[in-house]
Amino acid sequence: MKVVIIDYGMGNLFSVRRAVEVSGATDIEVSADPSRLAHADRVILPGVGAFADGMAGLTRAGFVPAIRDYVAHGRPLLGICLGMQMLLDQSDEFGDTAGLGLIPGHVRAIDRDTDDGKRRKLPSIGWAGLQPEAAWQGTILAGLTPGAAVYFLHSFHAVPSDHADLLASYDHLGTKVTAAIRRGNVTGAQFHPEKSGPVGLGIIAAFLAQTSTA
């Protein structure tokens, strides 16, 4: 199995590669060459930073059509943090920016106002327990129990158009926030599995074990 981690200048590439290696993969390539996706069995799209900057980086490097073509062939793709957000149609962060359009929906700011009129602390930083929004069997969360904790760092989150694409959420100071999404062979994790200890490594291993839909 060949795993390609996309390098477009915005991601924790070393940490992600190391986590994939520890999770059992041996043929791992960090690549800034879109043509390498054609030879991949699994692709990971990491990312940290602003949505518009991320999409600009993917576009400059020529990854947008390569990612869409890879997904069209039914092979598993995992987006992490910003990489997860860019799977959607659009983001409201610093103005409207089009995404990859692989999962219908928008990326919106986490609601800052609480029900009692207070201000919610953002960004959301730290560990939080995952709660199911759909069955986890056969997904990257297979084998986890509800409440398994992973590490988050973000102020925006994905809002899928179809609730069926919402895989997991978590509670941030009284509001439900998207933690993971999935449509077919495309999965997104808002959290950082590479920073989430044994639980995160298990999630990456589950991604590596997914089957192609081609």
CYANA upper distance limits for C-alpha pairs under 8 A (distance plus 0.5 A):
  1 MET  CA     25 ALA  CA      7.86
  1 MET  CA     26 THR  CA      8.34
  1 MET  CA     27 ASP  CA      6.95
  1 MET  CA     40 ALA  CA      8.26
  1 MET  CA     41 ASP  CA      6.35
  1 MET  CA     42 ARG  CA      8.10
  2 LYS  CA     25 ALA  CA      8.45
  2 LYS  CA     26 THR  CA      8.38
  2 LYS  CA     27 ASP  CA      5.50
  2 LYS  CA     28 ILE  CA      6.52
  2 LYS  CA     29 GLU  CA      8.18
  2 LYS  CA     39 HIS  CA      8.00
  2 LYS  CA     40 ALA  CA      5.69
  2 LYS  CA     41 ASP  CA      5.72
  2 LYS  CA     42 ARG  CA      6.94
  3 VAL  CA     25 ALA  CA      7.93
  3 VAL  CA     27 ASP  CA      6.72
  3 VAL  CA     28 ILE  CA      5.31
  3 VAL  CA     29 GLU  CA      6.75
  3 VAL  CA     40 ALA  CA      6.32
  3 VAL  CA     41 ASP  CA      6.54
  3 VAL  CA     42 ARG  CA      5.24
  3 VAL  CA     43 VAL  CA      6.24
  3 VAL  CA     44 ILE  CA      8.10
  4 VAL  CA     28 ILE  CA      6.46
  4 VAL  CA     29 GLU  CA      5.35
  4 VAL  CA     30 VAL  CA      6.32
  4 VAL  CA     31 SER  CA      7.25
  4 VAL  CA     36 ARG  CA      7.95
  4 VAL  CA     37 LEU  CA      7.25
  4 VAL  CA     40 ALA  CA      6.48
  4 VAL  CA     41 ASP  CA      8.44
  4 VAL  CA     42 ARG  CA      6.85
  4 VAL  CA     43 VAL  CA      5.37
  4 VAL  CA     44 ILE  CA      6.87
  5 ILE  CA     13 LEU  CA      8.01
  5 ILE  CA     17 ARG  CA      7.86
  5 ILE  CA     28 ILE  CA      8.06
  5 ILE  CA     29 GLU  CA      6.65
  5 ILE  CA     30 VAL  CA      5.18
  5 ILE  CA     31 SER  CA      6.80
  5 ILE  CA     43 VAL  CA      6.34
  5 ILE  CA     44 ILE  CA      5.30
  5 ILE  CA     45 LEU  CA      6.72
  5 ILE  CA     46 PRO  CA      7.97
  6 ILE  CA     30 VAL  CA      6.55
  6 ILE  CA     31 SER  CA      5.99
  6 ILE  CA     32 ALA  CA      6.74
  6 ILE  CA     43 VAL  CA      7.82
  6 ILE  CA     44 ILE  CA      6.80
  6 ILE  CA     45 LEU  CA      5.92
  6 ILE  CA     46 PRO  CA      7.55
  7 ASP  CA     11 GLY  CA      7.74
  7 ASP  CA     13 LEU  CA      7.79
  7 ASP  CA     30 VAL  CA      6.72
  7 ASP  CA     31 SER  CA      5.83
  7 ASP  CA     32 ALA  CA      5.22
  8 TYR  CA     32 ALA  CA      6.52
  8 TYR  CA     54 GLY  CA      8.41
  8 TYR  CA     57 GLY  CA      6.08
  8 TYR  CA     58 LEU  CA      6.37
  8 TYR  CA     61 ALA  CA      7.08
  9 GLY  CA     57 GLY  CA      7.40
 10 MET  CA     46 PRO  CA      8.03
 10 MET  CA     47 GLY  CA      5.64
 10 MET  CA     48 VAL  CA      6.21
 10 MET  CA     49 GLY  CA      7.51
 10 MET  CA     54 GLY  CA      7.26
 10 MET  CA     57 GLY  CA      8.35
 11 GLY  CA     46 PRO  CA      5.72
 11 GLY  CA     47 GLY  CA      4.57
 11 GLY  CA     48 VAL  CA      5.91
 12 ASN  CA     16 VAL  CA      6.60
 12 ASN  CA     46 PRO  CA      7.41
 12 ASN  CA     47 GLY  CA      7.39
 12 ASN  CA     48 VAL  CA      7.98
 13 LEU  CA     17 ARG  CA      6.47
 13 LEU  CA     30 VAL  CA      7.91
 13 LEU  CA     46 PRO  CA      7.89
 14 PHE  CA     18 ARG  CA      6.57
 15 SER  CA     19 ALA  CA      6.64
 15 SER  CA    194 GLU  CA      6.61
 15 SER  CA    195 LYS  CA      8.35
 16 VAL  CA     20 VAL  CA      6.69
 16 VAL  CA     46 PRO  CA      8.23
 16 VAL  CA    194 GLU  CA      5.99
 17 ARG  CA     21 GLU  CA      6.66
 17 ARG  CA     28 ILE  CA      7.80
 17 ARG  CA     30 VAL  CA      8.04
 18 ARG  CA     22 VAL  CA      6.66
 19 ALA  CA     23 SER  CA      6.58
 19 ALA  CA    194 GLU  CA      5.93
 19 ALA  CA    201 LEU  CA      6.85
 19 ALA  CA    204 ILE  CA      8.09
 20 VAL  CA     24 GLY  CA      7.18
 20 VAL  CA     25 ALA  CA      6.48
 20 VAL  CA     28 ILE  CA      8.40
 20 VAL  CA    201 LEU  CA      8.11
 20 VAL  CA    204 ILE  CA      7.01
 20 VAL  CA    205 ALA  CA      8.09
 21 GLU  CA     25 ALA  CA      5.50
 21 GLU  CA     26 THR  CA      6.70
 21 GLU  CA     28 ILE  CA      7.97
 22 VAL  CA    201 LEU  CA      7.93
 23 SER  CA    201 LEU  CA      6.22
 23 SER  CA    202 GLY  CA      7.63
 23 SER  CA    204 ILE  CA      6.93
 23 SER  CA    205 ALA  CA      5.67
 24 GLY  CA    205 ALA  CA      7.46
 25 ALA  CA    208 LEU  CA      8.20
 31 SER  CA     36 ARG  CA      7.67
 32 ALA  CA     61 ALA  CA      7.60
 33 ASP  CA     61 ALA  CA      8.03
 33 ASP  CA     63 PHE  CA      8.42
 34 PRO  CA     61 ALA  CA      7.83
 34 PRO  CA     62 GLY  CA      6.70
 34 PRO  CA     63 PHE  CA      5.64
 34 PRO  CA     66 ALA  CA      6.28
 34 PRO  CA     67 ILE  CA      8.43
 35 SER  CA     39 HIS  CA      8.33
 35 SER  CA     66 ALA  CA      7.51
 36 ARG  CA     40 ALA  CA      7.25
 37 LEU  CA     43 VAL  CA      7.70
 37 LEU  CA     66 ALA  CA      7.20
 37 LEU  CA     67 ILE  CA      7.81
 37 LEU  CA     70 TYR  CA      7.02
 38 ALA  CA     66 ALA  CA      8.24
 38 ALA  CA     70 TYR  CA      7.05
 41 ASP  CA     75 ARG  CA      6.82
 41 ASP  CA     76 PRO  CA      7.80
 42 ARG  CA     75 ARG  CA      7.04
 42 ARG  CA     76 PRO  CA      5.94
 42 ARG  CA     77 LEU  CA      6.63
 42 ARG  CA    208 LEU  CA      7.50
 43 VAL  CA     76 PRO  CA      7.18
 43 VAL  CA     77 LEU  CA      5.44
 43 VAL  CA     78 LEU  CA      6.91
 44 ILE  CA     77 LEU  CA      6.35
 44 ILE  CA     78 LEU  CA      5.31
 44 ILE  CA     79 GLY  CA      6.39
 44 ILE  CA     80 ILE  CA      8.05
 45 LEU  CA     77 LEU  CA      8.01
 45 LEU  CA     78 LEU  CA      6.60
 45 LEU  CA     79 GLY  CA      5.10
 45 LEU  CA     80 ILE  CA      6.69
 45 LEU  CA     83 GLY  CA      5.62
 45 LEU  CA     84 MET  CA      8.08
 46 PRO  CA     79 GLY  CA      6.31
 46 PRO  CA     80 ILE  CA      5.21
 46 PRO  CA     81 CYS  CA      7.19
 46 PRO  CA     82 LEU  CA      7.28
 46 PRO  CA     83 GLY  CA      5.34
 46 PRO  CA     84 MET  CA      8.23
 47 GLY  CA     54 GLY  CA      7.84
 47 GLY  CA     80 ILE  CA      6.81
 47 GLY  CA     81 CYS  CA      6.41
 47 GLY  CA     82 LEU  CA      5.09
 47 GLY  CA     83 GLY  CA      5.37
 48 VAL  CA     81 CYS  CA      7.07
 48 VAL  CA     82 LEU  CA      5.83
 48 VAL  CA     83 GLY  CA      8.21
 49 GLY  CA     53 ASP  CA      7.79
 49 GLY  CA     54 GLY  CA      7.62
 49 GLY  CA     82 LEU  CA      7.18
 50 ALA  CA     54 GLY  CA      6.76
 50 ALA  CA     82 LEU  CA      7.91
 50 ALA  CA     93 GLU  CA      7.88
 51 PHE  CA     55 MET  CA      6.76
 51 PHE  CA     82 LEU  CA      7.15
 51 PHE  CA     85 GLN  CA      7.98
 51 PHE  CA     86 MET  CA      7.35
 51 PHE  CA     91 SER  CA      7.39
 51 PHE  CA     93 GLU  CA      7.17
 51 PHE  CA     97 THR  CA      7.95
 52 ALA  CA     56 ALA  CA      6.57
 52 ALA  CA     93 GLU  CA      8.16
 52 ALA  CA     94 PHE  CA      8.40
 52 ALA  CA     97 THR  CA      6.48
 53 ASP  CA     57 GLY  CA      6.63
 54 GLY  CA     58 LEU  CA      6.80
 54 GLY  CA     82 LEU  CA      7.95
 54 GLY  CA     86 MET  CA      8.23
 55 MET  CA     59 THR  CA      6.54
 55 MET  CA     86 MET  CA      7.61
 55 MET  CA     98 ALA  CA      8.41
 55 MET  CA     99 GLY  CA      7.20
 56 ALA  CA     60 ARG  CA      6.55
 57 GLY  CA     61 ALA  CA      6.71
 58 LEU  CA     62 GLY  CA      6.67
 58 LEU  CA     63 PHE  CA      5.61
 58 LEU  CA     64 VAL  CA      6.50
 59 THR  CA     63 PHE  CA      6.55
 59 THR  CA     64 VAL  CA      6.29
 62 GLY  CA     66 ALA  CA      7.66
 63 PHE  CA     67 ILE  CA      6.37
 64 VAL  CA     68 ARG  CA      6.87
 64 VAL  CA    100 LEU  CA      7.40
 65 PRO  CA     69 ASP  CA      6.53
 66 ALA  CA     70 TYR  CA      6.58
 67 ILE  CA     71 VAL  CA      6.72
 68 ARG  CA     72 ALA  CA      6.61
 68 ARG  CA    100 LEU  CA      8.12
 68 ARG  CA    102 LEU  CA      8.07
 69 ASP  CA     73 HIS  CA      7.04
 70 TYR  CA     74 GLY  CA      7.69
 70 TYR  CA     75 ARG  CA      7.07
 71 VAL  CA     75 ARG  CA      6.30
 71 VAL  CA     76 PRO  CA      7.62
 71 VAL  CA     77 LEU  CA      7.44
 71 VAL  CA    185 ASN  CA      7.59
 71 VAL  CA    186 VAL  CA      7.71
 73 HIS  CA    213 THR  CA      8.30
 73 HIS  CA    214 ALA  CA      6.14
 74 GLY  CA    185 ASN  CA      6.56
 74 GLY  CA    212 SER  CA      6.03
 74 GLY  CA    213 THR  CA      5.03
 74 GLY  CA    214 ALA  CA      4.80
 75 ARG  CA    185 ASN  CA      6.65
 75 ARG  CA    211 THR  CA      8.15
 75 ARG  CA    212 SER  CA      5.22
 75 ARG  CA    213 THR  CA      6.85
 75 ARG  CA    214 ALA  CA      7.21
 76 PRO  CA    185 ASN  CA      5.20
 76 PRO  CA    186 VAL  CA      6.49
 76 PRO  CA    187 THR  CA      8.24
 76 PRO  CA    207 PHE  CA      8.24
 76 PRO  CA    210 GLN  CA      7.49
 76 PRO  CA    211 THR  CA      7.82
 76 PRO  CA    212 SER  CA      6.64
 77 LEU  CA    185 ASN  CA      6.84
 77 LEU  CA    186 VAL  CA      5.50
 77 LEU  CA    187 THR  CA      6.68
 78 LEU  CA     84 MET  CA      7.91
 78 LEU  CA    186 VAL  CA      6.78
 78 LEU  CA    187 THR  CA      5.44
 78 LEU  CA    188 GLY  CA      6.05
 78 LEU  CA    189 ALA  CA      7.94
 78 LEU  CA    207 PHE  CA      8.05
 79 GLY  CA     83 GLY  CA      4.85
 79 GLY  CA     84 MET  CA      4.53
 79 GLY  CA     85 GLN  CA      8.15
 79 GLY  CA     86 MET  CA      8.42
 79 GLY  CA     87 LEU  CA      7.66
 79 GLY  CA    187 THR  CA      6.82
 79 GLY  CA    188 GLY  CA      5.04
 79 GLY  CA    189 ALA  CA      6.65
 80 ILE  CA     84 MET  CA      5.34
 80 ILE  CA    188 GLY  CA      6.46
 80 ILE  CA    189 ALA  CA      5.47
 80 ILE  CA    190 GLN  CA      6.37
 80 ILE  CA    191 PHE  CA      7.33
 80 ILE  CA    192 HIS  CA      6.94
 80 ILE  CA    193 PRO  CA      8.47
 81 CYS  CA     85 GLN  CA      7.06
 81 CYS  CA    154 HIS  CA      8.27
 81 CYS  CA    188 GLY  CA      8.20
 81 CYS  CA    189 ALA  CA      6.56
 81 CYS  CA    190 GLN  CA      4.73
 81 CYS  CA    191 PHE  CA      6.28
 81 CYS  CA    192 HIS  CA      7.01
 82 LEU  CA     86 MET  CA      6.76
 82 LEU  CA    190 GLN  CA      7.87
 83 GLY  CA     87 LEU  CA      7.33
 83 GLY  CA    188 GLY  CA      7.97
 84 MET  CA     88 LEU  CA      8.29
 84 MET  CA    158 ALA  CA      8.49
 84 MET  CA    187 THR  CA      8.04
 84 MET  CA    188 GLY  CA      4.85
 84 MET  CA    189 ALA  CA      6.26
 84 MET  CA    190 GLN  CA      6.56
 85 GLN  CA     91 SER  CA      8.39
 85 GLN  CA     99 GLY  CA      8.48
 85 GLN  CA    107 VAL  CA      6.85
 85 GLN  CA    157 HIS  CA      7.48
 85 GLN  CA    158 ALA  CA      6.36
 85 GLN  CA    188 GLY  CA      8.01
 85 GLN  CA    190 GLN  CA      7.99
 86 MET  CA     90 GLN  CA      8.17
 86 MET  CA     99 GLY  CA      5.50
 86 MET  CA    100 LEU  CA      6.35
 86 MET  CA    101 GLY  CA      8.40
 87 LEU  CA     99 GLY  CA      6.76
 87 LEU  CA    100 LEU  CA      5.64
 87 LEU  CA    101 GLY  CA      6.41
 87 LEU  CA    102 LEU  CA      5.77
 87 LEU  CA    103 ILE  CA      6.40
 87 LEU  CA    188 GLY  CA      7.94
 88 LEU  CA     99 GLY  CA      6.04
 88 LEU  CA    100 LEU  CA      6.48
 88 LEU  CA    101 GLY  CA      5.38
 88 LEU  CA    102 LEU  CA      6.37
 88 LEU  CA    103 ILE  CA      5.40
 88 LEU  CA    104 PRO  CA      6.10
 88 LEU  CA    105 GLY  CA      5.86
 88 LEU  CA    106 HIS  CA      6.51
 88 LEU  CA    107 VAL  CA      7.69
 88 LEU  CA    158 ALA  CA      7.95
 88 LEU  CA    160 PRO  CA      8.10
 89 ASP  CA     98 ALA  CA      6.31
 89 ASP  CA     99 GLY  CA      5.23
 89 ASP  CA    100 LEU  CA      6.54
 89 ASP  CA    101 GLY  CA      4.61
 89 ASP  CA    102 LEU  CA      7.65
 89 ASP  CA    103 ILE  CA      7.33
 89 ASP  CA    104 PRO  CA      6.14
 89 ASP  CA    105 GLY  CA      6.00
 89 ASP  CA    106 HIS  CA      6.38
 90 GLN  CA     96 ASP  CA      7.18
 90 GLN  CA     97 THR  CA      6.00
 90 GLN  CA     98 ALA  CA      4.86
 90 GLN  CA     99 GLY  CA      5.40
 90 GLN  CA    101 GLY  CA      8.05
 90 GLN  CA    105 GLY  CA      7.41
 90 GLN  CA    106 HIS  CA      5.40
 90 GLN  CA    107 VAL  CA      6.72
 91 SER  CA     95 GLY  CA      8.10
 91 SER  CA     96 ASP  CA      6.10
 91 SER  CA     97 THR  CA      5.83
 91 SER  CA     98 ALA  CA      7.09
 91 SER  CA     99 GLY  CA      7.59
 91 SER  CA    106 HIS  CA      5.95
 91 SER  CA    107 VAL  CA      4.85
 91 SER  CA    108 ARG  CA      6.79
 92 ASP  CA     96 ASP  CA      5.26
 92 ASP  CA     97 THR  CA      7.27
 92 ASP  CA    106 HIS  CA      7.98
 92 ASP  CA    107 VAL  CA      6.65
 92 ASP  CA    108 ARG  CA      6.08
 92 ASP  CA    109 ALA  CA      8.01
 93 GLU  CA     97 THR  CA      8.13
 93 GLU  CA    107 VAL  CA      8.06
 93 GLU  CA    108 ARG  CA      7.42
 93 GLU  CA    109 ALA  CA      7.74
 93 GLU  CA    156 PHE  CA      8.08
102 LEU  CA    186 VAL  CA      7.93
103 ILE  CA    160 PRO  CA      7.62
103 ILE  CA    165 ASP  CA      8.25
103 ILE  CA    182 ARG  CA      8.27
103 ILE  CA    183 ARG  CA      6.93
103 ILE  CA    186 VAL  CA      8.32
104 PRO  CA    160 PRO  CA      6.36
104 PRO  CA    161 SER  CA      6.00
104 PRO  CA    162 ASP  CA      7.81
105 GLY  CA    158 ALA  CA      7.67
105 GLY  CA    159 VAL  CA      6.12
105 GLY  CA    160 PRO  CA      4.59
105 GLY  CA    161 SER  CA      5.01
105 GLY  CA    162 ASP  CA      8.17
106 HIS  CA    158 ALA  CA      6.51
106 HIS  CA    159 VAL  CA      5.84
106 HIS  CA    160 PRO  CA      6.90
106 HIS  CA    161 SER  CA      8.00
107 VAL  CA    156 PHE  CA      6.95
107 VAL  CA    157 HIS  CA      5.93
107 VAL  CA    158 ALA  CA      4.91
107 VAL  CA    159 VAL  CA      6.32
108 ARG  CA    156 PHE  CA      5.88
108 ARG  CA    157 HIS  CA      6.16
108 ARG  CA    158 ALA  CA      6.97
108 ARG  CA    159 VAL  CA      7.45
109 ALA  CA    155 SER  CA      6.52
109 ALA  CA    156 PHE  CA      4.65
109 ALA  CA    157 HIS  CA      6.76
110 ILE  CA    155 SER  CA      6.37
110 ILE  CA    156 PHE  CA      5.84
110 ILE  CA    157 HIS  CA      6.83
110 ILE  CA    177 VAL  CA      7.67
111 ASP  CA    120 ARG  CA      8.06
111 ASP  CA    175 THR  CA      8.08
112 ARG  CA    119 ARG  CA      6.13
112 ARG  CA    120 ARG  CA      5.23
112 ARG  CA    121 LYS  CA      7.59
112 ARG  CA    122 LEU  CA      7.75
113 ASP  CA    117 GLY  CA      6.67
113 ASP  CA    118 LYS  CA      6.42
113 ASP  CA    119 ARG  CA      5.39
113 ASP  CA    120 ARG  CA      6.23
114 THR  CA    118 LYS  CA      5.76
114 THR  CA    119 ARG  CA      6.51
114 THR  CA    120 ARG  CA      6.59
114 THR  CA    174 GLY  CA      7.73
114 THR  CA    175 THR  CA      8.31
120 ARG  CA    173 LEU  CA      7.33
122 LEU  CA    154 HIS  CA      8.22
122 LEU  CA    155 SER  CA      6.34
123 PRO  CA    153 LEU  CA      7.01
123 PRO  CA    154 HIS  CA      5.66
123 PRO  CA    155 SER  CA      4.93
124 SER  CA    152 PHE  CA      7.13
124 SER  CA    153 LEU  CA      6.00
124 SER  CA    154 HIS  CA      5.90
124 SER  CA    155 SER  CA      6.51
124 SER  CA    172 HIS  CA      7.57
125 ILE  CA    151 TYR  CA      8.08
125 ILE  CA    152 PHE  CA      5.92
125 ILE  CA    153 LEU  CA      4.98
125 ILE  CA    154 HIS  CA      7.30
126 GLY  CA    151 TYR  CA      5.85
126 GLY  CA    152 PHE  CA      5.83
126 GLY  CA    153 LEU  CA      7.11
127 TRP  CA    149 ALA  CA      6.36
127 TRP  CA    150 VAL  CA      5.79
127 TRP  CA    151 TYR  CA      4.96
127 TRP  CA    152 PHE  CA      6.67
128 ALA  CA    147 GLY  CA      8.29
128 ALA  CA    148 ALA  CA      8.35
128 ALA  CA    149 ALA  CA      5.49
128 ALA  CA    150 VAL  CA      6.25
128 ALA  CA    151 TYR  CA      7.11
128 ALA  CA    152 PHE  CA      7.86
128 ALA  CA    170 TYR  CA      7.01
128 ALA  CA    171 ASP  CA      7.85
128 ALA  CA    172 HIS  CA      8.50
129 GLY  CA    146 PRO  CA      7.74
129 GLY  CA    147 GLY  CA      4.61
129 GLY  CA    148 ALA  CA      5.49
129 GLY  CA    149 ALA  CA      4.62
129 GLY  CA    150 VAL  CA      7.01
129 GLY  CA    170 TYR  CA      6.54
129 GLY  CA    171 ASP  CA      8.27
130 LEU  CA    146 PRO  CA      6.38
130 LEU  CA    147 GLY  CA      5.41
130 LEU  CA    148 ALA  CA      6.07
130 LEU  CA    149 ALA  CA      6.69
130 LEU  CA    150 VAL  CA      7.88
130 LEU  CA    168 ALA  CA      6.65
130 LEU  CA    169 SER  CA      6.36
130 LEU  CA    170 TYR  CA      5.79
130 LEU  CA    179 ALA  CA      7.57
131 GLN  CA    146 PRO  CA      5.76
131 GLN  CA    147 GLY  CA      6.45
131 GLN  CA    168 ALA  CA      5.88
131 GLN  CA    169 SER  CA      5.78
131 GLN  CA    170 TYR  CA      6.30
132 PRO  CA    136 TRP  CA      7.75
132 PRO  CA    146 PRO  CA      7.06
132 PRO  CA    167 LEU  CA      6.80
132 PRO  CA    168 ALA  CA      5.12
132 PRO  CA    169 SER  CA      7.12
133 GLU  CA    166 LEU  CA      6.51
133 GLU  CA    167 LEU  CA      5.58
133 GLU  CA    168 ALA  CA      5.37
133 GLU  CA    169 SER  CA      7.20
134 ALA  CA    164 ALA  CA      7.58
134 ALA  CA    166 LEU  CA      7.31
134 ALA  CA    167 LEU  CA      5.61
134 ALA  CA    168 ALA  CA      7.45
135 ALA  CA    167 LEU  CA      7.89
136 TRP  CA    140 ILE  CA      7.98
136 TRP  CA    141 LEU  CA      5.96
136 TRP  CA    142 ALA  CA      5.58
136 TRP  CA    143 GLY  CA      8.30
136 TRP  CA    167 LEU  CA      7.75
137 GLN  CA    141 LEU  CA      7.83
137 GLN  CA    142 ALA  CA      5.36
137 GLN  CA    143 GLY  CA      7.94
138 GLY  CA    142 ALA  CA      6.35
138 GLY  CA    210 GLN  CA      7.73
139 THR  CA    206 ALA  CA      7.52
139 THR  CA    207 PHE  CA      7.72
139 THR  CA    210 GLN  CA      7.85
140 ILE  CA    187 THR  CA      8.43
140 ILE  CA    203 ILE  CA      5.68
140 ILE  CA    204 ILE  CA      7.46
140 ILE  CA    205 ALA  CA      8.39
140 ILE  CA    206 ALA  CA      5.37
140 ILE  CA    207 PHE  CA      5.52
140 ILE  CA    210 GLN  CA      8.38
141 LEU  CA    203 ILE  CA      6.36
141 LEU  CA    206 ALA  CA      7.60
142 ALA  CA    203 ILE  CA      8.27
142 ALA  CA    206 ALA  CA      7.31
144 LEU  CA    148 ALA  CA      7.02
144 LEU  CA    199 VAL  CA      8.42
148 ALA  CA    199 VAL  CA      7.79
149 ALA  CA    196 SER  CA      8.15
149 ALA  CA    199 VAL  CA      7.94
150 VAL  CA    191 PHE  CA      6.96
150 VAL  CA    192 HIS  CA      7.67
150 VAL  CA    193 PRO  CA      7.41
150 VAL  CA    195 LYS  CA      8.34
150 VAL  CA    196 SER  CA      5.46
150 VAL  CA    197 GLY  CA      8.46
150 VAL  CA    199 VAL  CA      7.59
150 VAL  CA    200 GLY  CA      7.32
151 TYR  CA    191 PHE  CA      6.01
151 TYR  CA    192 HIS  CA      6.20
151 TYR  CA    193 PRO  CA      7.76
151 TYR  CA    195 LYS  CA      6.86
151 TYR  CA    196 SER  CA      5.89
152 PHE  CA    190 GLN  CA      7.54
152 PHE  CA    191 PHE  CA      5.09
152 PHE  CA    192 HIS  CA      6.78
153 LEU  CA    191 PHE  CA      7.59
157 HIS  CA    177 VAL  CA      7.25
157 HIS  CA    178 THR  CA      6.46
157 HIS  CA    190 GLN  CA      7.86
158 ALA  CA    178 THR  CA      6.53
159 VAL  CA    178 THR  CA      7.55
160 PRO  CA    165 ASP  CA      6.87
160 PRO  CA    166 LEU  CA      7.14
160 PRO  CA    181 ILE  CA      8.32
161 SER  CA    165 ASP  CA      8.49
162 ASP  CA    166 LEU  CA      8.06
165 ASP  CA    181 ILE  CA      6.02
165 ASP  CA    182 ARG  CA      5.62
165 ASP  CA    183 ARG  CA      6.06
166 LEU  CA    178 THR  CA      7.88
166 LEU  CA    180 ALA  CA      6.98
166 LEU  CA    181 ILE  CA      5.08
166 LEU  CA    182 ARG  CA      6.94
167 LEU  CA    179 ALA  CA      8.09
167 LEU  CA    180 ALA  CA      5.70
167 LEU  CA    181 ILE  CA      5.26
167 LEU  CA    182 ARG  CA      6.65
168 ALA  CA    178 THR  CA      6.92
168 ALA  CA    179 ALA  CA      5.74
168 ALA  CA    180 ALA  CA      5.46
168 ALA  CA    181 ILE  CA      7.34
169 SER  CA    176 LYS  CA      6.87
169 SER  CA    177 VAL  CA      5.90
169 SER  CA    178 THR  CA      4.94
169 SER  CA    179 ALA  CA      4.97
169 SER  CA    180 ALA  CA      7.15
170 TYR  CA    176 LYS  CA      6.25
170 TYR  CA    177 VAL  CA      5.88
170 TYR  CA    178 THR  CA      7.06
170 TYR  CA    179 ALA  CA      6.66
171 ASP  CA    175 THR  CA      6.04
171 ASP  CA    176 LYS  CA      5.33
171 ASP  CA    177 VAL  CA      6.59
172 HIS  CA    176 LYS  CA      6.94
172 HIS  CA    177 VAL  CA      7.15
178 THR  CA    190 GLN  CA      7.72
179 ALA  CA    189 ALA  CA      6.56
179 ALA  CA    190 GLN  CA      5.57
179 ALA  CA    191 PHE  CA      6.94
180 ALA  CA    187 THR  CA      7.89
180 ALA  CA    188 GLY  CA      5.92
180 ALA  CA    189 ALA  CA      5.01
180 ALA  CA    190 GLN  CA      6.41
180 ALA  CA    191 PHE  CA      8.38
181 ILE  CA    187 THR  CA      6.22
181 ILE  CA    188 GLY  CA      5.59
181 ILE  CA    189 ALA  CA      7.23
182 ARG  CA    186 VAL  CA      6.20
182 ARG  CA    187 THR  CA      4.79
182 ARG  CA    188 GLY  CA      6.75
183 ARG  CA    187 THR  CA      7.02
184 GLY  CA    213 THR  CA      8.19
185 ASN  CA    212 SER  CA      7.60
185 ASN  CA    213 THR  CA      7.14
189 ALA  CA    193 PRO  CA      8.38
192 HIS  CA    196 SER  CA      6.83
192 HIS  CA    200 GLY  CA      7.97
193 PRO  CA    197 GLY  CA      7.97
193 PRO  CA    199 VAL  CA      8.01
193 PRO  CA    200 GLY  CA      4.43
193 PRO  CA    201 LEU  CA      7.00
193 PRO  CA    203 ILE  CA      7.27
193 PRO  CA    204 ILE  CA      7.45
194 GLU  CA    200 GLY  CA      6.42
194 GLU  CA    201 LEU  CA      7.30
195 LYS  CA    200 GLY  CA      7.37
196 SER  CA    200 GLY  CA      5.01
196 SER  CA    201 LEU  CA      7.88
197 GLY  CA    201 LEU  CA      6.90
198 PRO  CA    202 GLY  CA      6.65
199 VAL  CA    203 ILE  CA      6.85
200 GLY  CA    204 ILE  CA      6.87
201 LEU  CA    205 ALA  CA      6.64
202 GLY  CA    206 ALA  CA      6.65
203 ILE  CA    207 PHE  CA      6.85
204 ILE  CA    208 LEU  CA      6.80
205 ALA  CA    209 ALA  CA      6.76
206 ALA  CA    210 GLN  CA      6.95
